[in-house]
Amino acid sequence: MRLKIDTDIHINFYRLLPLALILWPAGNAAADRLINYYRPRATLQTNEITYLQEGDTVAGYQVSSTYDLQRVHPVRGVIEPHYGVDLATPVGTKLLAPEPVKVMCWWDADGGGEVATVTMQDGNQLKLLHLSSCASGTFNQGATFARTGSSGTGTGAHLDVRREDKLEPTKEEIEPFLTGKPAKPSLSDRELTCSIGAAEGTRDSDCAPNHHYYGHTDPGNGADNLGTFSYQHGADSPEDADRRQLTRLRAAEKDIQAQAVEKFGQPLSKDALSSALDLWNQSPQAGADFVRHLPSPTPTTEQIIDARSRAYIDPYTGVLDAPGLGGASAVEADQKRRTEEVQESMQQRRLERLNR
């Protein structure tokens, strides 16, 4: 694992530690204490998803109305679900492409006025309503494709941002359209816990802990595992184990996204990031090599599985290094299973937001 220290020194602990130390439970615990020695001086960032409330600001613009499935429409006076977040933007405020996007402009006669449907590189779509102008086409990062207005039915000039899947838009999704800066996909603690817990077999499809959560033996090195992430470095309880590992995963997330930005010019998509962190949880050494094997920051499922499998090949020797997982075919089968578990859990979390 590469941990970025404030002095800007990068230390690759796992490349320096012999394999025997990682596989030996007592040695593994000692290595974890060594990492913790440096952690107080490390810059850690917990990237929680931000769901907006009225009065919050996004890029300097105030939230005037939030996602509300029981909202009384301010003009029609009837209960009508509001699937978007409204910002009090003056007429003519520029809307900028945060990454290469495809834009389709159309008129919503049901009250949305001039609308831009924006397709992101990961396939997700957002709708920007009540515009004063809009241009269809493909736009590079930083280019202006529309301006806000007051078209359609509403209460004055504002921007209404909605997801095509009707899930709640977050600050992290909205802000890039006002700044032109690439979004930084992030996973909530629940998404991270549920997806890795599904792959580890410690949580069920509803994210409820099962008996493995309370302790089980690692089939690879025989260590005692505890909690969602099969933590084996010493913890007082499953909850304590989860807190400790989440801190480590957030540090790994920062490093993985930095690699992605360096290689691709933008961070990984949420699907790629969730799989990268599951791989890091399984093997920090392999997780640190994941981005190197990706063809893009928005890979397909097959490309994710391939990159996860290839990350177990030692870059210095070209030899598969996957203790406890078996040969190449077994590694690929394991990575396919884990990737599918992670993606299914992520989809389940999306449905939770939709049906809440």
C-alpha positions, 0 to 999 in steps of 0.5 A, spaced: 500 500 500 502 506 498 500 511 503 502 519 502 505 522 507 505 530 508 512 530 507 510 528 500 514 521 501 511 515 498 512 509 502 510 502 498 510 498 505 507 491 501 513 491 496 518 492 502 515 486 506 516 479 504 511 475 503 512 470 509 510 476 513 504 478 510 501 471 510 504 470 518 498 472 522 503 475 528 507 478 522 501 481 519 499 485 525 506 487 526 505 490 519 499 493 521 502 497 527 508 499 522 502 502 518 499 506 524 505 509 526 505 513 520 498 514 519 497 520 524 502 524 519 498 522 513 493 526 510 486 522 510 480 524 507 473 521 508 469 522 501 462 521 504 456 523 499 453 529 500 445 529 500 443 536 500 438 540 504 434 547 503 439 553 505 445 549 503 450 552 497 453 548 491 458 552 487 456 559 491 448 558 489 443 556 494 439 550 494 431 552 494 428 546 494 430 538 495 429 531 493 422 530 496 417 525 494 411 528 498 412 535 496 406 540 494 408 543 487 409 550 488 404 552 482 399 546 482 398 546 489 398 538 489 402 533 492 407 531 486 414 528 487 420 532 486 426 528 483 431 533 483 434 539 487 433 546 485 438 551 485 437 559 485 441 560 479 440 567 476 438 567 468 444 566 464 448 562 469 453 557 465 453 550 465 459 546 463 461 539 461 465 536 467 468 531 463 467 529 455 459 528 455 453 528 450 448 533 450 441 532 448 436 538 448 429 538 448 422 541 450 418 538 456 411 541 455 409 538 462 413 544 466 420 542 465 421 547 459 428 547 456 431 541 458 438 538 457 439 530 458 446 529 459 450 522 458 456 522 462 462 517 460 459 512 465 453 511 462 449 515 467 444 521 465 442 527 468 437 532 466 438 539 467 431 543 467 428 550 466 434 552 461 434 559 457 438 556 452 441 549 450 446 546 445 445 539 443 452 535 441 458 532 444 462 537 449 469 536 452 471 538 459 470 545 461 465 547 455 459 551 456 453 547 453 447 551 456 445 556 460 440 557 466 433 560 466 426 560 468 423 556 462 417 552 463 413 551 470 416 554 476 417 559 481 422 564 478 429 563 475 433 556 478 436 550 475 433 543 477 438 537 476 435 530 476 438 523 475 434 519 469 434 513 474 430 518 479 435 517 485 437 523 489 442 527 486 448 529 490 452 535 491 458 531 488 454 530 482 451 537 481 457 541 483 461 539 477 456 542 472 457 549 475 465 549 475 467 545 469 471 541 474 471 533 473 467 530 479 470 525 484 466 519 484 465 517 492 462 511 495 458 512 502 460 508 508 454 504 507 456 502 499 463 500 501 461 496 507 455 493 503 459 491 497 465 489 500 461 485 505 457 481 500 464 479 496 467 477 503 461 473 505 460 477 511 453 480 510 447 478 506 443 481 500 440 486 505 447 488 508 445 485 514 451 481 518 451 474 518 455 469 522 461 470 519 461 477 521 462 475 528 468 471 526 471 466 522 478 463 520 481 466 513 482 460 508 488 463 506 493 464 512 489 461 517 488 468 521 482 470 525 477 474 521 473 479 524 467 484 522 465 486 515 472 486 512 475 480 515 479 484 519 485 480 522 490 485 525 487 486 532 480 489 534 475 489 540 469 487 536 466 487 529 464 494 530 471 496 532 474 492 526 470 495 521 472 502 523 479 501 523 478 498 516 474 503 513 480 508 515 485 504 511 480 503 505 479 511 505 486 512 505 487 507 499 481 510 496 485 517 495 491 513 493 487 509 487 484 515 485 490 519 485 493 514 480 487 514 476 487 522 475 495 521 473 493 516 468 486 518 465 486 525 467 479 523 471 478 519 477 475 512 477 467 511 476 463 508 482 463 501 479 470 501 478 472 504 485 468 499 489 471 494 485 478 497 486 477 497 494 474 490 494 480 488 491 485 492 496 481 489 502 482 482 499 490 484 497 493 491 498 498 489 494 494 487 488 489 493 489 495 498 489 496 495 482 489 495 479 489 502 476 495 500 472 491 494 468 485 498 466 484 501 459 479 507 462 476 510 468 469 507 466 471 500 464 466 494 463 465 489 468 469 484 463 475 489 463 474 490 471 475 482 472 481 482 467 484 488 471 483 485 478 486 478 475 492 481 472 493 485 479 495 478 482 501 478 477 508 480 480 510 486 476 517 484 477 517 477 476 511 476 471 509 470 476 502 470 479 502 471 486 496 469 489 497 465 495 491 461 498 487 463 491 490 457 487 492 458 479 490 463 474 483 460 472 482 460 480 484 467 481 480 469 475 473 465 477 474 468 484 475 475 481 469 474 477 465 472 483 467 478 487 466 483 482 459 480 481 457 481 488 460 488 489 456 490 483 449 487 485 450 490 492 451 497 489 445 496 484 441 494 491 443 500 494 441 504 488 434 501 489 434 503 496 435 510 495 429 510 489 424 506 494 426 509 501 
